[in-house]
Amino acid sequence: MNLADLNEVAQAMVAPGKGILAADESSPTITKRFNAIGVTSTDESRRDYREMMFRAADAMTKYISGVILYDETIWQNAKDGTPLIKLIEQAGAIPGIKVDEGTQPLPACPGELVTVGLDRLAERLKKYYAHGARFAKWRAVIDINTAGRIPSMTAIGVNAHALGRYAALCQAAQIVPIVEPEVLMDGDHDIDRCFEVTTRVLNVTFQELRKQRVALEGMILKPNMAVPGKKSGKNASVEEVAERTVRMLKACVPAAVPGIAFLSGGQSDEEATAHLDAMNRIDNLPWRLTFSYGRALQAAAQKAWSGKSENVAAGQRALIHRARMNSLASKGEWRADLEEKAA
Ligand code: 13P
């Protein structure tokens, strides 16, 4: 492992004014998104959609530091035969790859999941590196369900252990791991409970990373923010979410980690941007804070595109706009009126 090189890639992933495009939806997930816009999900339509994004030059060269790909996409070619991964590299962005293989029910823990995919991961990482991937992603999913006494320490422990195993294997393969322990925002819990559970999850995750000798300078953390559950009927102000999230991260995430790139997790496009912006207005943060959004970067672009070749330019405009808004938010320079001007 060459830590200086890993650190250089990690720094580039969170370079000022840039963030990550999470375009790594599995085929079943992108099919769900396509169903919502009336597009049939085929190898070709998935390729066309992703090609549209990777050719949105303004987004890719100015605001996007790296793109997380799904296995299918990393081997696909654009319509003219150029490998999609080359489009990303030519724009000056870094290709990354989702390497977890989804979740399975966790035995003896009803309602809880464990992320799988460690078997043969070392060999897969070698192939991805040879093909150009310089970072990877593994997502652990932790649900909150107070009635079901969820999450259990068992679920937190096994998922953190897997994140540690994955991160260590990535670094041995000279690939920067994005460590993503996602506490879901679907439940009826309040912001305090989200804060408390996420704190526990982050602490156990960093314990595992240390135990498994992961070099913190060569990784990126991808956490959720501290927000009330969607079914709680409660709202928190933008400032409260920002203050709580930063307090939580300061207590759990060592300053040696170069950057934190948030998931959007089901927040609206503008909420995800406003929260990131408010956090970046707080002084003296020990790490760079940016975005690694899937839905909050792509939803508007998907709608504008709707699977029609004549809408490619409109889809690209929508992606460029969201990428620019989030770029400003990553510097604490976003303003709500910039959204209206563009609309
Ligand atoms: P969302 O921003 O849609 O939550 O997706 C980010 C991601 O990569 C989840 O693993």
Residues whose N, C-alpha, C, O or C-beta is under 5 A from the ligand:
A	BS01	13P	A22 R139 L263 S264 G265 G266 S292 Y293 G294 R295 A296
